[in-house]
């Protein structure tokens, strides 16, 4: 995805088991390599991690406006 992966769009590098096809390869995007999993992100398992990633995508989607930053 030369222009980056838009929020809400499945990455074209994920296989059927949601594993990255370019993991460990030089063509892996810097963003992906820089995303470091931690206890907050992973929680108690895959379901929590997927919910966390979905939330991150929503928060970074174009047009997202933090309710605290809305003009009053």
Backbone as CSV, one residue per row, in Angstrom:
resi,resn,N_x,N_y,N_z,CA_x,CA_y,CA_z,C_x,C_y,C_z
1,UNK,0.853,-1.163,0.000,0.000,0.000,0.000,0.908,1.239,0.000
2,UNK,1.354,1.629,-1.174,2.347,2.705,-1.298,1.947,4.036,-0.657
3,UNK,0.667,4.341,-0.616,0.213,5.600,-0.022,-0.204,5.420,1.440
4,UNK,0.081,4.271,2.009,-0.314,3.982,3.379,-1.653,3.264,3.414
5,UNK,-1.983,2.728,4.568,-3.242,1.999,4.731,-4.248,2.909,5.407
6,UNK,-5.313,3.233,4.726,-6.342,4.059,5.359,-6.995,3.328,6.535
7,UNK,-7.404,4.081,7.530,-8.105,3.494,8.668,-9.348,2.759,8.181
8,UNK,-9.575,1.588,8.745,-10.754,0.807,8.396,-10.591,-0.083,7.182
9,UNK,-9.452,0.008,6.501,-9.190,-0.820,5.324,-8.237,-1.939,5.738
10,UNK,-8.587,-3.159,5.410,-7.730,-4.291,5.754,-6.406,-4.186,5.007
11,UNK,-5.336,-4.433,5.714,-4.014,-4.391,5.092,-3.891,-5.512,4.062
12,UNK,-3.390,-5.172,2.894,-3.247,-6.171,1.827,-2.152,-7.189,2.133
13,UNK,-1.337,-6.910,3.140,-0.248,-7.833,3.491,-0.658,-8.898,4.497
14,UNK,-1.898,-8.856,4.987,-2.347,-9.872,5.939,-2.820,-11.116,5.200
15,UNK,-2.406,-12.280,5.709,-2.877,-13.522,5.098,-4.199,-13.939,5.737
16,UNK,-4.670,-15.128,5.416,-5.965,-15.604,5.892,-6.014,-15.764,7.412
17,UNK,-4.838,-15.889,8.035,-4.759,-16.048,9.496,-4.362,-14.736,10.177
18,UNK,-4.463,-13.632,9.428,-4.105,-12.294,9.914,-2.631,-12.167,10.286
19,UNK,-1.799,-12.909,9.605,-0.354,-12.812,9.815,0.247,-11.971,8.702
20,UNK,1.208,-11.162,9.069,1.830,-10.244,8.119,2.754,-10.995,7.161
21,UNK,2.514,-10.795,5.880,3.335,-11.458,4.852,4.709,-10.804,4.698
22,UNK,4.871,-9.569,5.193,6.155,-8.873,5.018,6.889,-8.683,6.353
23,UNK,6.441,-9.397,7.390,7.098,-9.295,8.696,8.568,-9.684,8.564
24,UNK,9.451,-8.829,9.091,10.879,-9.102,9.048,11.548,-8.799,7.719
25,UNK,10.799,-8.301,6.755,11.350,-7.983,5.443,11.555,-6.478,5.322
26,UNK,12.518,-6.053,4.499,12.800,-4.616,4.373,11.630,-3.800,3.842
27,UNK,10.735,-4.406,3.099,9.601,-3.650,2.551,8.468,-3.438,3.559
28,UNK,8.608,-3.998,4.752,7.591,-3.771,5.785,7.566,-2.288,6.145
29,UNK,6.384,-1.673,6.171,6.289,-0.241,6.473,6.879,0.105,7.847
30,UNK,7.509,1.256,7.937,8.123,1.703,9.184,7.093,1.788,10.306
31,UNK,5.873,2.219,9.970,4.842,2.315,11.011,4.613,0.963,11.671
32,UNK,4.504,-0.068,10.870,4.239,-1.402,11.413,5.390,-1.864,12.300
33,UNK,6.607,-1.623,11.842,7.775,-2.007,12.628,7.887,-1.220,13.918
34,UNK,7.356,-0.001,13.914,7.429,0.842,15.093,6.319,0.601,16.099
35,UNK,5.279,-0.114,15.706,4.172,-0.396,16.612,4.609,-1.502,17.563
36,UNK,4.856,-1.137,18.799,5.347,-2.096,19.786,4.211,-2.551,20.690
37,UNK,3.935,-3.823,20.655,2.881,-4.378,21.508,3.282,-4.261,22.970
38,UNK,2.299,-3.958,23.809,2.536,-3.916,25.248,1.297,-4.455,25.953
39,UNK,1.323,-4.490,27.279,0.223,-5.081,28.044,-1.090,-4.347,27.799
40,UNK,-1.050,-3.015,27.659,-2.275,-2.253,27.406,-2.907,-2.661,26.085
41,UNK,-2.069,-2.849,25.078,-2.560,-3.203,23.750,-3.046,-4.655,23.703
42,UNK,-2.279,-5.564,24.253,-2.594,-6.990,24.124,-3.604,-7.491,25.139
43,UNK,-3.665,-6.833,26.297,-4.620,-7.259,27.313,-4.471,-8.730,27.640
44,UNK,-5.593,-9.437,27.663,-5.550,-10.850,28.022,-5.659,-11.774,26.814
45,UNK,-5.473,-11.221,25.613,-5.496,-12.106,24.455,-5.823,-11.407,23.146
46,UNK,-5.990,-12.209,22.125,-6.190,-11.725,20.767,-7.417,-10.834,20.630
47,UNK,-8.525,-11.217,21.251,-9.751,-10.439,21.111,-9.545,-9.009,21.634
48,UNK,-8.900,-8.888,22.783,-8.619,-7.561,23.340,-7.712,-6.768,22.390
49,UNK,-6.670,-7.415,21.881,-5.732,-6.741,20.982,-6.430,-6.258,19.712
50,UNK,-7.318,-7.064,19.163,-8.030,-6.659,17.954,-8.961,-5.484,18.236
51,UNK,-9.604,-5.479,19.408,-10.461,-4.353,19.778,-9.630,-3.084,19.941
52,UNK,-8.450,-3.221,20.528,-7.553,-2.079,20.735,-7.126,-1.509,19.383
53,UNK,-6.741,-2.376,18.465,-6.320,-1.924,17.133,-7.476,-1.273,16.374
54,UNK,-8.679,-1.828,16.503,-9.851,-1.248,15.856,-10.111,0.153,16.402
55,UNK,-9.975,0.306,17.712,-10.151,1.618,18.340,-9.088,2.590,17.838
56,UNK,-7.841,2.144,17.753,-6.755,2.994,17.258,-7.053,3.464,15.838
57,UNK,-7.529,2.562,15.008,-7.872,2.935,13.634,-8.985,3.977,13.605
58,UNK,-9.995,3.804,14.445,-11.090,4.776,14.494,-10.584,6.150,14.919
59,UNK,-9.722,6.168,15.924,-9.207,7.432,16.448,-8.284,8.154,15.472
60,UNK,-7.708,7.410,14.538,-6.778,8.016,13.587,-7.368,8.152,12.189
61,UNK,-8.644,7.841,12.045,-9.305,7.937,10.736,-9.444,9.399,10.317
62,UNK,-9.305,9.674,9.021,-9.529,11.037,8.542,-10.925,11.502,8.937
63,UNK,-11.006,12.717,9.401,-12.289,13.275,9.778,-12.668,13.051,11.224
64,UNK,-11.883,12.232,11.949,-12.189,12.024,13.362,-11.948,13.318,14.109
65,UNK,-12.920,13.678,14.945,-12.755,14.866,15.757,-12.974,14.466,17.211
66,UNK,-11.956,14.681,18.031,-12.055,14.398,19.447,-13.174,15.254,20.040
67,UNK,-14.126,14.628,20.758,-15.230,15.407,21.330,-14.759,16.575,22.185
68,UNK,-13.594,16.442,22.792,-13.061,17.529,23.613,-12.521,18.691,22.806
69,UNK,-12.373,18.513,21.487,-11.790,19.572,20.668,-12.812,20.236,19.743
70,UNK,-14.069,19.879,19.899,-15.099,20.456,19.025,-15.316,21.921,19.349
71,UNK,-15.491,22.693,18.301,-15.761,24.105,18.546,-17.057,24.254,19.339
72,UNK,-17.050,25.223,20.254,-18.154,25.292,21.143,-19.193,26.251,20.905
